[in-house]
Amino acid sequence: MTKAVYEIDFPLSTLQDIFVTNIVNADKNLAATRVLESRERLGSLITRPVGWEAPSVAFHALLGSRIGRLVSYFVLGAYGQDVKQVTRIVTFHSSDYRRNLNIRFDIEDA
């Protein structure tokens, strides 16, 4: 359904990023939680985007989270196997500390 809604206004070939904004509930995926907690230790730099790429452990932990799997399913369902892939995951907070977590998934040709 997400694909159909996107294609109302844009061709699917133009999709380069998927944003998930204002994430409130922490994922129960322990590895993903540790990645995000390590990011929070940056203190005043928390609003700066921090990115991870494969084959890093942090990248795979975030891709294995509930949100990461949902994005992966969308990419696989929209494009088919071995056409597009998530190549980078960027996290950032849009305002105050520990609130308004946002994740950007960058999509490129496989």
Secondary structure, DSSP 8 states (H G I E B T S, - for coil): -HHHHHHHHS-GGG--EEEEEEE-S--S-HHHHHHHHHHHTTGGGGGS-EEEETT-HHHHHHHTSHHHHHHHHHHHHHH-TTTEEEEEEEEEESSSTTSSEEEEEEEEE-
